[in-house]
Amino acid sequence: MNSSSFNIAIASGKGGTGKTTLATCLAAVLANKGKSVAYLDCDVEEPNGHIFLKPEIEHTTDVNVMIPKVDLDKCTFCGECSKICEFNAIAVLRDKVMVFPSLCHSCGGCFHVCPEKAIVEVPRPIGQIADGTGSGVRFVEGRLNIGEAMAPPITARIKRNMPDTEVTIIDAPPGTSCPVIEAVTGMDYVVLVTEPTPFGLNDLTLAVGMVRTMNLPFGVVINRSDMGDDRVVRYCAEEDVEVLLQIPFNRAFAESYAVGEMVSNLGAEFAGSLESLFDTIESKVGHD
């Protein structure tokens, strides 16, 4: 991870709250103000930041994980590899060893415990990373191959090779599971995007619990703030959670989003709100 950059994760307890809209617009607005900005789409199961930033892709690389391959000429079928695997990714029969790549977590345990050195690790592709530039923003996108189950290795690879910019914005997956935890780990600040609905409140409480457990500084943005009830606002007040920004429903915003256009291009007022949002976050974590 690039320690010289100011790293912000945009996350949400559920999908459909406007997380990617906020992340891409914030990146574009800051770039338009002269900052060097990287946008990292870590929602690798369904990345869609490219729809709005429209990058010119310059490089694409495969992401591999290591899985075991057994040399049956050396194997004595002792079963030590199967015993150590907590995910049942390798099974030893009387005269056969079966490997289940989709269950393997690439821990290397089977390789290390094999007394006959009959196991080697071989790469297996699980996705790709693409990078380029769009809307003045350095763009990086991870994409998990269809049918693959484990997103965190791709996110980890993206974060290990962050572009060298003043600001890095990570578009995290929705929810609170392992892919989200990988995306927000090590961030300077986490913005939780929610909506004023019962589902929005329920999933916000889970997301707040996650970032508090991880001891990460965070705040909340309420999207479509005038279309629901006030329970999200009351929850934030009761839990001492700062509401950084409330964005009322705007039909023009919805129409722009629907055709893949940047909402931040629709007016100086919204762009100014995003600049103020960044200034607020920056002041809280002490970056210059």
C-alpha positions as CSV (number, residue, x, y, z in Angstrom):
1,M,0.0,0.0,0.0
2,N,1.2,3.5,-0.8
3,S,1.8,5.1,2.6
4,S,2.4,8.6,1.1
5,S,-1.2,8.7,-0.3
6,F,-4.3,9.8,1.6
7,N,-6.4,6.6,1.4
8,I,-10.2,6.7,1.6
9,A,-12.5,3.7,1.3
10,I,-16.1,4.2,0.2
11,A,-18.2,1.4,1.5
12,S,-21.8,0.4,2.3
13,G,-23.7,-2.2,4.2
14,K,-25.8,-3.0,1.2
15,G,-25.8,-2.6,-2.5
16,G,-27.7,0.2,-4.3
17,T,-26.9,3.0,-1.9
18,G,-24.9,5.1,-4.4
19,K,-21.5,4.0,-3.2
20,T,-19.9,3.9,-6.7
21,T,-21.5,7.2,-7.7
22,L,-20.0,8.9,-4.7
23,A,-16.6,7.3,-5.1
24,T,-16.3,8.1,-8.8
25,C,-17.6,11.6,-8.5
26,L,-15.4,12.4,-5.5
27,A,-12.4,11.1,-7.5
28,A,-13.3,13.2,-10.6
29,V,-14.0,16.4,-8.5
30,L,-10.6,16.2,-6.7
31,A,-8.8,15.5,-10.0
32,N,-10.5,18.5,-11.5
33,K,-9.2,20.6,-8.6
34,G,-5.7,19.7,-9.5
35,K,-5.0,16.8,-7.1
36,S,-3.5,13.5,-8.3
37,V,-6.1,10.9,-7.6
38,A,-6.3,7.1,-8.0
39,Y,-9.7,5.3,-8.1
40,L,-9.4,1.6,-7.2
41,D,-12.5,-0.5,-8.0
42,C,-12.2,-3.3,-5.4
43,D,-15.8,-4.4,-5.9
44,V,-14.3,-7.2,-8.0
45,E,-17.4,-9.3,-8.3
46,E,-19.3,-6.5,-10.1
47,P,-17.0,-3.6,-10.9
48,N,-18.8,-0.7,-12.6
49,G,-16.7,2.4,-11.9
50,H,-15.5,2.2,-15.5
51,I,-19.0,3.1,-16.6
52,F,-18.6,6.6,-15.2
53,L,-14.9,7.3,-15.4
54,K,-14.6,5.8,-18.9
55,P,-10.9,5.0,-18.7
56,E,-8.5,4.2,-21.5
57,I,-7.1,0.9,-20.3
58,E,-3.4,0.7,-20.7
59,H,-2.5,-2.6,-19.0
60,T,-4.3,-5.8,-18.0
61,T,-2.6,-8.5,-15.9
62,D,-3.9,-11.9,-14.6
63,V,-4.2,-12.6,-10.9
64,N,-3.2,-16.1,-9.9
65,V,-3.4,-18.1,-6.7
66,M,-1.2,-21.1,-5.8
67,I,-2.9,-24.5,-5.5
68,P,-1.3,-27.9,-4.8
69,K,-0.3,-30.4,-7.5
70,V,0.5,-33.9,-6.3
71,D,3.2,-36.1,-7.8
72,L,1.7,-39.6,-7.4
73,D,5.0,-41.2,-8.1
74,K,6.3,-39.8,-4.8
75,C,3.1,-39.8,-2.8
76,T,2.7,-42.5,-0.2
77,F,-1.0,-41.6,0.5
78,C,-0.3,-40.9,4.1
79,G,-3.1,-38.3,4.3
80,E,-1.1,-35.6,6.2
81,C,-2.0,-33.0,3.5
82,S,-5.7,-33.8,3.9
83,K,-5.5,-33.6,7.7
84,I,-4.1,-30.1,7.8
85,C,-6.6,-28.6,5.2
86,E,-9.5,-26.9,7.1
87,F,-11.3,-26.4,3.8
88,N,-11.4,-29.9,2.5
89,A,-9.6,-28.8,-0.6
90,I,-7.5,-32.0,-0.8
91,A,-8.7,-35.6,-0.2
92,V,-6.5,-38.7,0.0
93,L,-8.0,-42.0,-1.1
94,R,-6.2,-45.4,-1.2
95,D,-4.4,-44.8,-4.4
96,K,-5.5,-41.3,-5.5
97,V,-5.3,-37.7,-4.3
98,M,-8.1,-35.4,-5.3
99,V,-7.6,-31.6,-5.3
100,F,-10.6,-29.2,-5.4
101,P,-9.1,-25.9,-6.6
102,S,-12.3,-23.8,-5.8
103,L,-12.0,-24.8,-2.1
104,C,-8.3,-24.1,-1.8
105,H,-7.3,-21.0,0.2
106,S,-3.7,-21.1,-1.0
107,C,-2.3,-21.4,2.5
108,G,0.5,-23.8,1.5
109,G,-0.1,-26.0,4.5
110,C,-0.3,-29.2,2.5
111,F,3.0,-28.3,0.7
112,H,4.8,-27.8,4.0
113,V,3.6,-31.0,5.8
114,C,4.1,-33.5,3.0
115,P,6.8,-35.8,4.3
116,E,7.7,-37.1,0.8
117,K,7.8,-33.6,-0.8
118,A,5.3,-34.9,-3.3
119,I,3.4,-31.6,-3.5
120,V,4.3,-28.5,-5.5
121,E,2.4,-25.3,-5.8
122,V,1.2,-24.2,-9.3
123,P,-0.6,-21.0,-10.3
124,R,-4.3,-20.9,-11.1
125,P,-5.8,-17.7,-12.6
126,I,-8.8,-16.3,-10.7
127,G,-9.2,-12.8,-12.3
128,Q,-7.6,-9.8,-13.8
129,I,-6.5,-6.3,-12.9
130,A,-6.8,-3.5,-15.5
131,D,-5.4,0.0,-15.2
132,G,-5.5,3.2,-17.1
133,T,-6.7,6.8,-16.9
134,G,-10.2,8.4,-17.2
135,S,-11.6,11.8,-16.3
136,G,-8.1,12.8,-15.1
137,V,-8.1,10.0,-12.6
138,R,-5.7,7.1,-12.4
139,F,-8.0,4.0,-12.7
140,V,-7.5,0.5,-11.4
141,E,-10.1,-2.2,-11.7
142,G,-10.1,-5.8,-10.3
143,R,-12.4,-8.4,-11.9
144,L,-13.0,-11.8,-10.5
145,N,-13.5,-14.6,-13.0
146,I,-17.0,-16.0,-13.3
147,G,-17.5,-18.9,-11.0
148,E,-14.7,-18.0,-8.7
149,A,-15.5,-17.7,-5.0
150,M,-12.6,-15.8,-3.4
151,A,-12.3,-12.0,-4.1
152,P,-9.7,-11.0,-1.4
153,P,-6.6,-12.1,-3.3
154,I,-7.4,-9.7,-6.2
155,T,-8.1,-6.8,-3.8
156,A,-4.9,-7.5,-1.9
157,R,-2.9,-7.4,-5.2
158,I,-4.6,-4.1,-6.2
159,K,-3.7,-2.5,-2.8
160,R,-0.1,-3.8,-2.9
161,N,0.4,-1.9,-6.2
162,M,-1.4,1.4,-5.6
163,P,-0.5,4.2,-8.0
164,D,1.6,6.9,-6.5
165,T,-1.0,9.7,-6.0
166,E,-2.0,12.3,-3.5
167,V,-5.4,10.7,-2.9
168,T,-6.5,7.1,-3.3
169,I,-10.2,6.3,-3.3
170,I,-11.1,2.6,-2.9
171,D,-14.6,1.6,-4.0
172,A,-15.2,-1.3,-1.6
173,P,-17.7,-4.1,-2.2
174,P,-21.1,-3.8,-0.4
175,G,-21.7,-5.7,2.8
176,T,-19.4,-6.7,5.7
177,S,-17.8,-10.0,4.6
178,C,-14.2,-10.9,3.9
179,P,-13.9,-8.9,0.6
180,V,-15.0,-5.7,2.3
181,I,-12.6,-6.3,5.2
182,E,-9.7,-6.7,2.8
183,A,-10.7,-3.6,0.9
184,V,-11.0,-1.3,4.0
185,T,-8.0,-2.6,6.0
186,G,-5.3,0.0,6.4
187,M,-7.4,2.9,5.2
188,D,-7.0,6.4,6.7
189,Y,-10.8,6.9,6.6
190,V,-14.0,4.9,5.7
191,V,-17.1,6.6,4.3
192,L,-20.2,4.5,4.8
193,V,-22.9,5.3,2.3
194,T,-26.5,4.5,3.3
195,E,-30.1,5.4,2.6
196,P,-32.9,6.3,5.0
197,T,-34.8,3.0,4.8
198,P,-35.2,0.1,7.2
199,F,-32.9,-2.0,5.0
200,G,-30.4,0.8,4.9
201,L,-30.4,1.2,8.6
202,N,-30.1,-2.5,9.3
203,D,-27.1,-2.9,7.1
204,L,-25.5,0.4,8.3
205,T,-25.5,-1.0,11.8
206,L,-23.6,-4.0,10.6
207,A,-21.1,-1.8,8.7
208,V,-20.6,0.5,11.7
209,G,-19.9,-2.6,13.9
210,M,-17.3,-3.8,11.3
211,V,-15.3,-0.5,11.1
212,R,-15.5,0.0,14.9
213,T,-14.1,-3.5,15.4
214,M,-11.3,-2.7,13.0
215,N,-10.7,0.6,14.8
216,L,-11.0,2.6,11.6
217,P,-12.1,6.3,11.6
218,F,-15.4,6.6,9.7
219,G,-18.4,8.8,8.9
220,V,-21.7,8.4,7.1
221,V,-23.2,9.8,4.0
222,I,-26.9,9.5,3.6
223,N,-28.0,9.3,0.0
224,R,-31.6,10.2,-1.1
225,S,-31.9,11.7,2.3
226,D,-35.3,13.2,1.8
227,M,-37.1,10.0,0.6
228,G,-37.3,7.9,3.7
229,D,-37.6,8.4,7.4
230,D,-35.3,9.8,10.1
231,R,-34.3,6.6,11.8
232,V,-30.8,6.6,10.2
233,V,-30.2,10.2,11.5
234,R,-31.5,9.2,14.9
235,Y,-29.3,6.1,15.0
236,C,-26.2,8.1,14.1
237,A,-27.0,10.6,16.8
238,E,-27.5,7.9,19.4
239,E,-24.3,6.1,18.4
240,D,-22.2,9.2,18.1
241,V,-21.6,8.6,14.4
242,E,-21.0,11.7,12.4
243,V,-23.2,12.3,9.3
244,L,-20.7,13.9,6.9
245,L,-23.2,14.7,4.1
246,Q,-26.9,14.3,3.2
247,I,-27.7,14.1,-0.5
248,P,-31.4,14.7,-1.3
249,F,-33.0,12.9,-4.2
250,N,-32.4,14.6,-7.5
251,R,-34.2,13.4,-10.7
252,A,-31.4,14.8,-12.9
253,F,-28.9,12.9,-10.9
254,A,-30.8,9.7,-11.4
255,E,-31.2,10.2,-15.1
256,S,-27.5,11.0,-15.4
257,Y,-26.5,7.9,-13.5
258,A,-28.9,5.7,-15.6
259,V,-26.9,6.5,-18.8
260,G,-23.5,6.3,-17.2
261,E,-22.7,10.0,-16.9
262,M,-20.9,11.6,-14.1
263,V,-23.4,13.2,-11.6
264,S,-20.7,15.7,-10.5
265,N,-20.8,17.3,-14.0
266,L,-24.4,18.5,-13.4
267,G,-23.6,21.5,-11.2
268,A,-21.2,23.4,-9.1
269,E,-23.2,22.9,-5.9
270,F,-22.8,19.1,-5.8
271,A,-19.2,19.3,-6.7
272,G,-18.7,21.9,-4.0
273,S,-20.4,19.5,-1.5
274,L,-17.9,16.8,-2.4
275,E,-14.9,19.1,-2.0
276,S,-16.2,20.0,1.4
277,L,-16.7,16.4,2.2
278,F,-13.0,15.7,1.4
279,D,-11.9,18.7,3.4
280,T,-13.8,17.4,6.4
281,I,-12.3,14.0,6.1
282,E,-8.8,15.3,5.6
283,S,-9.1,17.5,8.7
284,K,-10.1,14.5,10.8
285,V,-7.1,12.4,10.0
286,G,-4.5,15.2,10.0
287,H,-3.3,14.9,6.4
288,D,-1.9,18.1,4.7
